[in-house]
Amino acid sequence: MQVIVNGEPLKVEPGISVLQLLKHLTLDPARVAVELDRHIIKAPEWPKTGLSEGSKVEIVQFVGGG
């Protein structure tokens, strides 16, 4: 199925969760925030929040520095 991640189409397995998507994208879950279809999804909800065909996901990565 296809979803939109940060404005770009991406093919993923049907039934994939937010957490599985982050792992698929090799992103550290401790360093991101996720918005799904214009709603912020809190980290404890990621494993049980599934994506649907056409879901729009925005992922913001936290970057440290000085």
C-alpha positions in Angstrom: 0.0 0.0 0.0 1.1 3.6 -0.4 1.4 6.3 2.3 2.8 9.8 2.2 5.8 10.4 4.5 7.0 14.0 4.8 5.4 14.8 1.4 6.9 11.8 -0.5 5.0 8.7 -1.5 6.3 5.5 0.0 5.2 1.9 -0.5 4.8 -0.1 2.7 3.3 -3.4 3.9 -0.4 -3.3 4.6 -1.2 -3.1 8.3 2.2 -1.5 9.2 2.2 0.4 12.5 3.8 3.8 13.1 6.6 2.1 15.1 7.2 -0.4 12.3 7.4 2.5 9.8 10.0 4.2 11.9 12.1 1.0 12.0 11.6 0.6 8.2 13.0 4.1 7.7 15.8 3.3 10.2 14.9 6.2 12.4 15.6 6.2 16.2 12.1 6.3 17.8 13.6 8.2 20.8 14.6 11.1 18.5 11.4 11.8 16.5 7.9 13.2 16.8 5.1 11.8 14.6 2.0 13.4 13.1 -0.5 11.1 11.4 -3.3 12.7 9.3 -2.8 16.0 11.1 -2.9 14.5 14.6 0.1 14.1 16.9 0.6 10.5 17.9 2.3 10.0 21.2 5.1 7.4 21.4 3.2 4.9 23.6 0.5 4.7 20.9 3.0 4.0 18.0 2.9 0.2 18.2 -0.9 0.0 18.0 -1.5 2.8 15.6 -1.8 1.4 12.1 -1.5 3.2 8.8 -4.0 3.0 6.0 -3.8 3.5 2.3 -3.0 7.2 1.7 -2.2 8.0 5.3 -0.2 11.2 5.6 2.7 10.9 8.0 5.0 13.8 9.1 8.1 12.8 11.0 10.2 15.5 12.7 13.7 14.4 13.9 15.3 16.0 16.9 18.8 17.1 16.3 21.3 18.1 19.0 24.1 20.4 18.7 25.8 23.4 20.0 
